[in-house]
Amino acid sequence: MRFGAFGLDKEGNIFFEYSIVGSTVDKEEIKTATLAVLTIADQFDNPIKEKWGGMRQIDMLNR
């Protein structure tokens, strides 16, 4: 996770934040960043839910 990190907001929600340089970003960099975030989310959503409980974003949308 070179440019990203997990965090915890005031409500206790776990989030992942990823940064890229906006002034020089191109279409390929946005694609790469998006795929990186999707990959990390897919790898960590279930382990986070198993360890700390709660719901994944998709679970919240499907209620």
Secondary structure by P-SEA (a helix, b strand, c coil): ccccccccccccccbbbbbcccccccaaaaaaaaaaaaaaaaacaaaaaaacccccaaaaaac
